Amino acid sequence: MNNKKAPSASSNNKVMKVPQRAVGGPAVAAIVGLLVSCAAPPPQAPAPESTPGVAASTQNTPVLQPNAPEPLAITPETSAAWRWADAQPLPTPLQRGKSLWVPVRWRELPGWGTDALHEAWNAWLRGCERPAPAMGGLCGEARRLTLGTAQDQHNWLMERLQPYQIQTPEGQTTGLLTGYFEPMLPASRQRTASHAVPVYRLPASWRATGNSTPWFSRQDIHTRPEAQQALAGQAIAWLQDPIDVLLLQIQGSGRLTVQEPDGSQRTVRLAYAGNNGHPYQSVGRWLLDRGLIREGSWEAIRAWAQQNPQRLDEMLWSNPRYVFFREEPLSELDAQFGPKGAQGVPLTPGRSIAVDRESIPYGTPVWLHSTGPATQISRLVLAQDTGSAIIGAVRADYFTGWGANAYNQAAQLKQPLKLWALWPRNSPP
């Protein structure tokens, strides 16, 4: 993801989770993270108002709805595979970095047997492009089941995998679920009166040092002639609002609808390329600590910035980290998926999560259960991303997609979470 997360969606600093997901990897960082790390209220306030860019594209992914049971739910009474799996002796618990994996029966997974697993199969197959060693052997079988029935898919999972409830080393089973998304923003290839805020590619002087030492800070980039000279000609595009650029940098990836010099428009993806080596600091946290806003949401931040334009730079400079991007073409197929997460595969809306890789390996299928004010979810997801704010055993960032609808859902997600890793039988994690 989310500065990702990693460079992932998912993404290195996940702060305002809209976190600096960009941080560690190309993944979009979660909008939630950012705010998650800085405030108590729902990260990224609920349904945003019409904010520049975010509301700009309405060809969004649909709002993800809670699981709806299939007409015929899979149960122990209807599945011989379920009865067989639950009759097998349980293996011993496994210690995995920051987490303890405790084996359980399939009947202990809330909602198991009701998920439309075919929706998760694309995410699984994308993960097979770069599978975890223990999962690679299952990819051929998973591909053959792409057109299988829900019963076939459930049976196969129960026969081949063992569920483990993920706990902290102290035995805590409940953690936190947040959400992240891929921003969609209007942009111009040339600087204009309305589009004057640049998004930069990596400057040559950054490449020369390999980022071995911190480069110019965000304030330096805005004020020092030598920094501006180093960035001359490096603008990929120009946006309308510095808050949108900050959002893009925190998410670590995004889509731009770019107006070209000839007047034509095209949509491109910006992927995380690197950062200036300075630590990430949350502007939401900066505002909260000074009593300037009451909740760390993007709406509150935007409102404060509009009311206090003379202090906008002061707020922005409180986060010295600056993220650079690379432009990627967006084919019709690429547009069906999100940016690449830390696993190195494209994220799937509603089926990809960012995790702490010291607790859950990339590519692991995970049963996710969360009930809260934003939604109720019981579904199969794939651990395919990370983020600097995604730390701990029972912690996940849920990729909601791109555009305004995805923003709304990600902004509201901040609720209790339980996770079960589904791991190949007789294979250590």
N, C-alpha and C positions, 0 to 999 in steps of 0.2 A: 502495500500500500500501500499504508498508509504517510521527511525528509529523510501511504504506507502505511510509509509503510506502509528503513532499510532502504535502499532507495526504494523499495517497494512502495503499490498501491500501495504498501501498505507501506512504509510509508514511513523517515527518521524522525522526526519529532512529531509525535502526534500531539500536538497541543491544541488547542482549541479544537480539538479534534474536530475539530478540524484540526488535526494534530500535525505535527510536521511529519506526515506520513511519508512525505517525500523523502524524508530523511534517509532511510537506509536503502530504499530501493525504489524502483519505479512505481510501485504501487501507490495508489491514491491514498492519501492518508485520511483517516476518518475525521469527519467533521466533528464527530462526537469526541474523539480523543482530545482534541485540542481543548475543548471546553470541559472535557471530563477532568482533565488535570487541573482545571482552574476554577471550577465552580460547582456548587451543589445542585443547582437546578438542572433540568434536562439540558444536556450539552447541546447547544445550538438550538436554542429555542424552537418550539414547535412551529409549524407552518409559517415559513418566512413570508414577509411581505414581498412585493415585487422588488427584488434587489437586482441591481445591474448585473447582467450576465446570467446569474443563476436562473432567473425567471425567463431569460431570453429564449431558451429553446423549449418548445413544448412538444417536440418529438421525443419525449422521454420514455424511459422504461416505465411500465405501469407500476403503480404503487403495489408493493408486495403485500399480499393478504395472508392472514394466518392459515395454517393448514386446514383443509377441509377433508374429512374422511372420505375415502373412496366408497362407492356404492356397496362393495363387498369388502369389508375390512379383513385383513389377514389376522387370524387368531390361532392359538394352539389347537383349537378344534378343527380348523380348516387347513392346517399346515403340518404335514408329517415332519418337514424339516425343522420346524419350530420345536415340536415335541422331541425330536432327536437331539437338537442342540441343547435344550434345557435339561436333557438327561445325562449330558457329558459331565465328567468331573471338572470342577473349576480349577484353573491353574493357580499358582501362587501370585500374590501381589507383586508388582514390579515398581522399582524406583527409577524414575526418569528425570534427571536433573532437578528441577524445582518442584516436581510433582510426584505423587504416589498414584499408581494405577491399580485399582482394586477390581478384580474380576466379578462380574455380576451375571445374572440370567437375563435373557432378552426381555422377559416380561417386566423387568424392572425399569425399562426405558419408557418414559411417559410418551404415549402416542405411537409407539412402534406398531407397525402394521397398517397405518392409515396414511402414510406419506406417499405422494405421487413420485415415486423414485425416478421415473424417467426424466423428471426435471433436473435431477442431480447428475444424471449420467453424462451429460455434456461436460460438466465440471470434472467428473472423474476421468473422462477420456482426455481432456486437456491436460490434467495432471499426469497422465501416462506419457506425455511428451518428455517429461523430466521426472520420472517416478522416484520415490524413496526406494532404496535397495530392497527392503522387505516387501514393498508393494508391487514391484515391477513384474513379478511372476504372475500376478492376477490380471494384468492388463489385457492379455489375449482373451481370457475368459470374459472379462468385462465388455470388450468390444463385441463379442458374439452375442451378448445379452442386450445390446443396444435396442433391439426391436422386441425384446422379451416382454412378457406380461408383468404386471406388478407382482403377481404371485411368484413368477420365475425369479425376479430380481430379489424379492425378499428372501426366498428360499436359498438362493445362492449366497447371499450375504450371511445368513445364519449358518450355513454349512461351512463356509470358508473363513469366517471371522469370529473373534471372541470379543464381546463388549467389556470394556474396563471403565469404571467410573473414575473420573479424574478428580483427585483431591490434592489439597496442600499437604506437605509433609506432616502437618499437625492434625490432619483429618478433616479439614473444612471442605465441604462439598459445594457451597454456593459462592459464586463470584459475581462478576459484572459483565454485562453485554452492552456494547455501544455500537454505533453504526458509522460507516463512511461511504463516500460516493465520489463520482468523477464530475467535476464542474464542467458546465458548458457555457462558454462566454463569447460575446461578440468581440471582434478585433479588426484592426486595420493593418495592412502590410506596411503602410506608410504613416508617419506621424502626421496627425491633423489637429485641428483645434479641439475636437471632441475626443480624440484618442491620442493621449500624450504620455501614457505610462508604459514604459518598455518591459518586455519579457525577454531576457537575455539567454543566449547560448553560452557555453563555457568560453571564457576569454583565453587567448593564447598564453598570456602570462600565468594563468592558473595551470594550464597544461604543462608549462615549463617546469613548475615546481612540484607537480603531482599532488598539490594540496598538502605537501609535507608540513607546511606552516600556515597558519591562518592568513587568508587573503584580506582584502579590504572589508571592513564591516558594512552593514547596511547604511549606517550614517555616512561612512566614507564614500560609499558608492553614490550617495545622493549629493555629497558636498565637495569632495576633493577632486580637483582638476585631473590629477594623475590617474585616479580611478576611472573617471569619466573618459579619459583618453584611452585607457586600456579597453574600455567597453565600446569605443566608437566602432560602428558598423556591425556590432554583435547582436543587435535587436532582431529577434525572430518576428515579432509583431508588436503592436501597440494596443493597449487596453484603455478603457475609459476611466477606471476607478482604481486607485492604489489599494483599496481594500480587496478588490477582486484579485489583484496580483498577489496579495498576501494569502488570500484563500487558496489560490492556485498553488502557491509555494508550500503551504501547509499540507494540502492534499497530496502534493508530489506529482500530480499528473492532471491532465484535463483535455477537453476538446475545445477548439477555437473555431468559430465560424468567421473566416477571414475574408475581408474585402480586399481584392487584389487591385493593383494600380489601374488595370483596364476596366474596373467596375464589376468584374465577375466575383462570385463568392464560392468558397469551397471550405469544407470542414477538414481539419487536420487534428492530429493528436500531439500533445506535448508530453514527453516522457522525461522523467527525472534524469539529469545528467551529472549532477554534483552540487556541492555547496561550498561556501567560502571558508569552512573550517571553524566557524565561531559556534558557541553553544546556542541551542534554541531556547528562547524565552517566550512565554505566552503573553501576548498583548492583553488578552482577556484577564489574566492574572494581574498584570500591571494595573489595569483599570480597577479591578476589584479591590486590590490592596490599598488603593488611594480613595476608595469610596466614591469613585466616579460613575460606576454602574452598579446595579443590584444583582445582576445575573450575568454569567459569562456566556451569553449567546451572541451569534453574529448580528442579530437584530439590534441588540443593545449596543454592540460595538459600532455598528453603522450609524445608529441614531446619535451616539455621543460624538462621532467624527463629524457628522453633518452639523451638529450644534456647536462644535468647537474646532473649526477649520484651522485656527491659529495654533492649535496644539497637535494637529494630525501627525506632523513629522516627529514630534516628541514621543507620541505613542508608537509609531512605526519603528523608531530607532531603539525602543526598549528591547526589541528582538534583533540582536546583531546578526543572526544567521540570514544568509541570502542564498536562494536556491536558483540554479541554472537548469535549463532544459535543452532537449533536442527535439526537433520536429520529426514526426513520423507520418507517412501517408495513412489514410484511413479507408481501407477497401470496404466493400459491402460486407464481406465476411468479418473483417476486424471490427466493424461497427456493431456487430451483434454481441460483442464481448467487451469487458472492461480492459483497462491497461494490464500489463504484466505485473504480477505480484512478486514477492521475494523468491517464490519457488521458480520463477522464470516462465510461468505460463499465464495466459490471459485469465482474468477473473470473470466469474459468472455471477450475474446479479441474483441475490437470494440464495446462492449455493456456495459461495466462497467466503471464508473468514480469515482474519488475521489473528495470529496467536503468538505466544511466547515460544520461540523455537526450542528453548531449553526445557519446555514442558511437553510440547507436542511437535513431532517432526513434520516438516512440510510433506504434503501429499497424503497425510493421514485422513481417512474418512472419519467423521465425527458426528455423533448424534447430539443435536443441540436442543435444549428445552429452556424456554424463557417465558415467563408470564409477568406482565406488568401493564402500566397505563398505555403504552404505545401499541403493543401487539401481544399476541400469544403465538409462540412458535414451537413446534415440535417437528424437526426435520433433519434429513441427512445433509451435511455440508462437508466441504473439503478444506483442510488447513493449507492455504496457498499463499499466505502473505504474513507480514509482521509489521510492527511499528514501535517506535521508541516508548510510547505510552502503554503498549500492550505488554504488561509485565505480570507474571504470576501464573499459577497453575490453572485456575478457573477464570480465565479472562479471554474474551474474544471481541473482535471488531467485525461487524457484519456488513458485507459489501452490498449496498442497496441498488447500485446501478449508476445512471447518469442523468443529469438534468434536474428540473425543478421538483418533480415528484420524488425522485431519489433523495434529493436534498431534504425535503420535508420529512421523509421517514427517518433518514439518518439523524437529523437534528433532534428528533424526539426520543431516540433510543437511548435509554440509560436505565437498565432494570436488571433484576436478579437473573442469574444464569446457572445452569448445570450442564456439564459436558460428559460424554462417554466416548472414548476412543475405540474405534473398531479395528482390531489388529489381527493379522493372519494367525490362525491357530498354530501353536508350536513354533512361533517365531518371536525372538526377543525384540523389544523396541530399540 
